[in-house]
């Protein structure tokens, strides 16, 4: 699958004319962020077959996202299904004939049209579909939903390409700040040595300290403040992020993990550095990582 956002909207309408019935529909699908693929839909009870197929159809297009599905459907019989209640008709006919025979001068001869008008004699079935018709309707609706998912997929991919450009920019800013921190950290050993020498001189009333002893203390401080390993991992994560973006495939989960790793290394750098300039860069780096994470939350 291509790089894609989890937010989008699609609408698909269609119709079907068959012998015995006509069908028209409008599918609408709205997609928002979700940890997994989740579908919420309400369909007519007679469309159970379509309801069961929704997830498998959507899974062919999407890996993640919460889909809200709505269906507006109109299905009509093109010819009425007429049934005659023969037992009732016979009873009504017998009663009418008996009355006519008893009062031939007062009553008109009963007609078939009048007898058929009696309530309950004729039953007109509307929108009653046999199994074959129901199957055709469900297949047409499923095909319409599949087309709607394809349109939604295109919309999500278009949005995903916009987010990809933002991600590339944020990753570039992370690399720039990491390089700035690396430059600042290169001067730390000399700064620590100078600072330590001044502090020892003050404590010992300007008494001389051997270079060997001073070097040992500086080594201890430098080891505690060494952030080269964290910087190496930061640059490695930047490389991985660019490889994921270049692959142009779904990357939401993996990029979310990378954001956690970026944050972990930055926190360690800020806690170990002991230098206000490095800490300030680290805080700015954390802000960029948070912006990156917010964008990643929208990615499939």
N, C-alpha and C positions, 0 to 999 in steps of 0.2 A: 504494500500500500504506500501511496505517496504521502509526503508531509501534509498534515491536515489539522485544521482547528476543530474543536468540538462544538462550536457554536454555529448555527446556521438555520435557514428556513427554506422550505420548498413547498410548492403547491402543484398538484396535477389533477386535471379533469379529463373525463372521457365519457363515452357512451357506447351502447351496444344495442343493436336492433336484431331480434331473433323472431322466428315464427312463434307467435303466442305471447311474447312479452317484449318490453323495452326497458332499458336500464341506462341510467346516467349517474355519475358520481363525481365527487371532489375530495381528493385526499389532501390533507395539510399536515406537515411534520415540522415540529420545532425542536431543535437540538441545543442542549446546554451541557455544561461540564458534568462529568460523572466518572467515578473510579472504574466502573465496569459498564457494559452495555445494558441499559435498562430501558424497557419500553412500557409506556402507559397508554392504553388505548381502550376505547369503549365502542363496540360494534353491535349491530343487531343480533339477536339471539340466533336467527337463522344463518348467520355468517360465521358459525363456529369454526368451520374449516379454514376460512381466511384468518380468523383470530389466531389459530394454532400455527399458521405459517408465517406470521408477521416477524417473529424473532429470527427464524432461519433466513428469511429474505433480507432483513436488516443486517444480520451478521456477515453476509457476503460483501457488504459495503463498509461496515464500521467495526472497529475494535472496542471503542469506548464512547461514552456519551449517554445522556439521559434524553430519550426521545418521547415527546408528547405527540400522540397521533390522534387525529380527528378525521372522521369520515362522514360526509354528507351524501346520502344515497337516495335515489328515487327509482323505484322499480314498479312497473305497472303491467298488468295483463292487457294485451291488445284485443283480446276477445273474452267476453264474460263466460264463466263456467256456470251454465244453467242446469238445475236439477229440479225435477217435478216430484212432489210428494204424492205418489199414486194412491196410497191408502187413504190419505186425507181427501184427495180429489174424488175418489169413489164415494166416500161418505157424504161429501158436499153435494155431489151429483144426485145421489139417491134421495137426499133430503129435498133438493130442489124439485125433482120429478114428482115426489110424493105431494108436495105443496101444490104444484101445478095441476095435478090430477084432482086434488080436492077442491081447487078453486080455479077452474079453467076460464071462467068469465072474468075473474078479477086480476089474474096474473098473466104476464107475458110468458111465452115459451122460453125457458132458460137457455142462454147461449154459452158456447165454450169460452168465449172471451170473458164473460162475466164470472163464470166459475173459476177461471184461472186467476182472477183478481183477488180471490179469497186469500186472506192472510195465511201464510204458511204453505200454500199450495206450490208456489214457485220459490225456490232458493237460488239466489245469484251469488256465486262464490267469487270474491274479488281477491286478487293477489295470492291465490293458492297455487303453489308451484310443486311440481313433482320432483323426484330426486334428480332426474336428468337436468331439469331447468335450474335447480338450485346449484348443482355442480358447475354448470356453465357460468352462472352469476358469480360464484366464488372464484372461479379461475380468472374471470375478467377483472374482478376487484384486486386479486393478488397481483396480476400483471400491472394494474394501475399503481399499486403500492410500490412495486419494484421500480417502476419508472420514477416515482416520486423520490425514492431513496437514491437513485442515480443522480437526480437533480440536486438533492441535498448534499450528496457527496461532492459534486462539482462546486457547490457554494462553499462548503467547508474547506475544500482544497484552495480555492481562491483566497479565502480569509487566512488560511495557513501560510500561504506565500507572503502575505503582508507581515504576519507575525515572524516569519523566518528572517526577514530583513531586519526587524528589530532585534531579534536574538543575535544575529551576526554582529550588529553594532554593539550590543551589550558585552558580548564575548571579547570584542576588540578592546573595549574600555577596561575589562578585567585584566587583559594582558598588559595594557599600558600601565596600569596602576601597579601590577606585580613587578614590572621592569623598574618602575620608579622606586619601589620598596627595595629591590635588589641593589640599585645604585646607592641608596641611603645606607643600607646595611654593610656595604663594602668599606665604609669609613669607620664602622663601629670599633674595630680593634684599637686603632690609633686613638680614638676619642676616649675609650675606656681606660687605656693606659695613662693618658694625660690626666683624666679625672681622678683615677686611683692614686696617682703620684701626688696630686695636690691634696687629696684627702689624708693620705698617710703623713705627708709633711706637716699638715696642721695638727694632727693628733700627736705626733712625736716632736712637736716644737722644732720643726725644720731639721730634725736629725736626718742624716743621709740614709737612704735605703738602697741596698744593693740591686743592681739591674737583674740579677738572677731571681731574687725574691719577688721583685716587682713583676717580672715576666711570668712567674708561676701563678700569681694572683690574677694577672690579666687573662691567662689561659683559662682559669676557672670561670671568670666572668664571661669571657667570650663563648665558652662552651654552653653556659646557661642561656645566653642570649642568641645562640646560633639559630638562624631561621632558614638556612640554605636548604635543608631537607623539605621544609614546608613550601618554600618557593619552587623547588623542583617539582613537587607534586602539583602545585598550582599551574605551572606551565604544561605539565602532562595532561591535566584536566582540560586546559584550553585547547590543546591539540585534539583530544578526544571529542570535545564539543564541536570543533570545526569539521571533524570527520563525520560526525552524525548529521550535521547540517548539509554537508556535501553529498551524503548518501541519498538525500531527498526521500526518506522513508519515515514511517511513524516513529516518533522519538520522545513522546511525552513522559513515559515512565523512566526511561534512561536519563533524560535531561533533568528530571526532578531529582534523581539520585545524584547527578553531577552537582546540582545546586547545593545539596547537603554537603558534599565533599568540599566544594568551594568555601562554604561557610565554616566548616570545621577547620580547614587550614588557615583561614583568615583569623579566626578566634585565637588559634594557637600563636600566630604571628604577633597579634596585639598583646597577648599575655607575656610573651617572651622578650619582646623587643626592648622595652625599657627606654625607648627614645620617642619623644613627643612627635617628631616629624613622621616617623614610621607609623606610630599609632594613629595619627591623623589620616594618613594614607589608607591604613587598615579600615578605619571607620567609613571612609568614602567607598572603599572596596565593598564593605558590607552592604552599603546602600545600593550599589550597582547590582550586587548579587540578589538582593531582595526584589529589585525591579525585574531582573531576569526570571526569578522564580514566579512572580506574578504573571508574566507572559506565558511561562511554561504551563501554568495551570489550565490554560485554554487549549493546549495542544493535545491531539489524540495520541 
